[in-house]
Structure formats: C-alpha cells, structure tokens
Amino acid sequence: MLNAICQCFSRKEPGYLPSAHQALAPNGARMQDFILNPDKAGPQHAALFSLNMLVATDAGASYSEFEYTNG
C-alpha cells in the first residue's frame, strides 16, 4: 500500500512508482492519496493539499487518476 507518499515527488522523478508497484504482491497494489479531478481544480481538499506541496517541497504536488495510471 502506498499511503500519502506519491505527492512528495515530481512526476519526473525516475522510477519510484514502478519500483513500489513491483514490491507489492500480485494484485496487491493499493494507493491512498489526495487524488485531483482531471481539471485539477478539485476536490477542494486535494487542490489545497497540492498547493501545500508546491510551497513545502521542491517538486511535490497532488495528481489526477489519469496521471497515476498513465505516467
């Protein structure tokens, strides 16, 4: 299970998500995170958290489901 870790990284960071996925048991992939709508304007808690990551990290952000599943 990946819990509130993916937003700490840029989408351009090399390989952290595939490596984490490979470490899970087959069909064991599970993610719990702040997931943005496709337009990235909501839901409000995810958009505000993304703003927090922008201010507090070098490259962190919240991402949409499309970004997680399509790299």
C-alpha positions as CSV (number, residue, x, y, z in Angstrom):
1,M,0.0,0.0,0.0
2,L,1.2,3.4,-0.9
3,N,-0.2,5.9,1.6
4,A,0.3,9.6,1.2
5,I,3.7,9.3,-0.4
6,C,3.3,10.0,-4.1
7,Q,2.6,13.7,-3.7
8,C,6.1,14.2,-2.3
9,F,7.6,13.6,-5.7
10,S,7.6,15.2,-9.1
11,R,6.0,13.1,-11.9
12,K,9.5,13.3,-13.5
13,E,11.3,11.6,-10.6
14,P,12.8,8.4,-12.0
15,G,11.2,5.1,-11.2
16,Y,9.8,5.4,-7.7
17,L,6.2,4.4,-8.6
18,P,7.2,1.4,-10.7
19,S,9.6,0.2,-8.0
20,A,7.0,0.5,-5.4
21,H,4.5,-1.4,-7.5
22,Q,6.9,-4.2,-8.1
23,A,7.4,-4.6,-4.4
24,L,3.7,-5.4,-3.8
25,A,2.2,-8.8,-4.0
26,P,0.3,-9.6,-7.3
27,N,-3.0,-7.8,-7.4
28,G,-1.9,-6.1,-4.1
29,A,-1.5,-2.6,-5.5
30,R,-3.3,-0.1,-3.4
31,M,-3.0,3.6,-3.2
32,Q,-4.4,6.1,-0.7
33,D,-3.6,9.7,-1.6
34,F,-5.1,13.1,-2.5
35,I,-6.5,12.5,-6.0
36,L,-7.4,15.5,-8.1
37,N,-10.2,15.7,-10.6
38,P,-9.0,15.7,-14.3
39,D,-9.2,19.5,-14.4
40,K,-7.0,19.7,-11.2
41,A,-9.4,22.2,-9.6
42,G,-10.9,19.9,-7.1
43,P,-11.9,18.3,-4.9
44,Q,-11.1,21.2,-2.6
45,H,-9.0,19.2,-0.1
46,A,-6.8,17.7,-2.8
47,A,-6.3,21.0,-4.5
48,L,-5.4,22.7,-1.2
49,F,-3.0,19.9,-0.4
50,S,-1.4,20.3,-3.8
51,L,-0.9,24.0,-3.0
52,N,0.7,23.0,0.3
53,M,3.1,20.6,-1.5
54,L,4.0,23.4,-4.0
55,V,5.1,25.6,-1.1
56,A,6.7,23.0,1.1
57,T,8.6,20.7,-1.3
58,D,10.9,21.1,-4.3
59,A,8.6,19.3,-6.7
60,G,5.6,17.8,-4.9
61,A,2.0,18.0,-6.0
62,S,-1.3,16.2,-6.0
63,Y,-2.1,14.3,-9.1
64,S,-5.2,13.1,-11.0
65,E,-6.1,9.4,-11.5
66,F,-5.1,9.8,-15.2
67,E,-1.6,11.0,-14.2
68,Y,-1.1,8.0,-11.8
69,T,-2.3,5.4,-14.3
70,N,-0.7,6.8,-17.5
71,G,2.5,8.2,-16.1
